[in-house]
Amino acid sequence: MNELHNSFKIIGLAGKPRNDVNLQMHKNVYHWLTERGYQVLVEKEVAEKLELPEHALATLEQIGQSAQLVIVIGGDGNMLGRARILAKYNIPLIGINRGNLGFLTDIDPKNAYAQLEACLERGEFFVEERFLLEAQIERNGEIVAKGNAINEAVIHPAKIAHMIDFHVYINDKFAFSQRSDGLIVSTPTGSTAYSLSAGGPILTPNLNAIALVPMFPHTLSSRPLVIDGDSKISIRFAEHNTSQLEVGCDSQIALDFSPDDVVHIEKSEHKLRLLHLKNYNYYNVLSTKLGWLKNF
């Protein structure tokens, strides 16, 4: 039993429902929680659609400041968007999966209330920490933009896809030059996302490692590179690159920059705290989601 459940008095409810079924799930979970005596803060946009009482409405920042737990209803995209904002509040999150893959959302909607009861009433869970990346844009010696990523930071042309030439430095030491469509810098969490589709390695969540994965490189010798998670990565661009470039954080935030700028990527000071059911097994999730199960 995890005694942390005794501290759950105020619970946040977050997500962006894509349809009426998901919206109804928010409403049902809200009432289920309030009937059990919890104070529930619901992400403002959802609460307004559900016409909930004024005291239940809250921004994600207000939820982060007040709640002891956040339940995210939706798929991995919903979890990523909320987790990036809430990570700085050191608050645990658990997801009810209403998406497609659900690598980050443990709870099965068909058994949601039994599983929530096991977590909230009996403490049958554990908390896992995942690190984030922070991407920074340096221009003329000053940081002009920054963003966090739970899955990956992707360097690529801003509008039309084409080759770019760049040089990668790790801990201020030259590592390699590359001509490609871009570069994926992935956390272990993101290694089963965009990085995987680009041929990157799967990194188990507990690894302190970062994967550098080339996107359509212009040479057969380019391969993904796994480096220490505490490394500081700097990317500089060849002078003949003329078009605008972009760092995409989890495909949800875009940082625009020019070829004269320098991109710095390193581990963020904030961490994602995921609350898992006690019987959670990463390898079961992996084999199920990737179709590795086979009956012989």
Secondary structure, DSSP 8 states (H G I E B T S, - for coil): --GGGGG--EEEEE---SSHHHHHHHHHHHHHHHHTT-EEEEEHHHHHHTT--GGGEE-HHHHHHH-SEEEEEE-HHHHHHHHHHHGGGT-EEEEEE-SSS-SS--B-GGGHHHHHHHHHTT--EEEEEEEEEEEEEEETTEEEEEEEESSEEEEEESSS---EEEEEEETTEEEEEEEESEEEEE-TGGGGTHHHHTT-----TT--EEEEEEES-SSTT---EEEETT--EEEEE-TT--S-EEEEETTTEEEEE-TTSEEEEEEEEEEEEEEEETT--HHHHHHHHTT-----
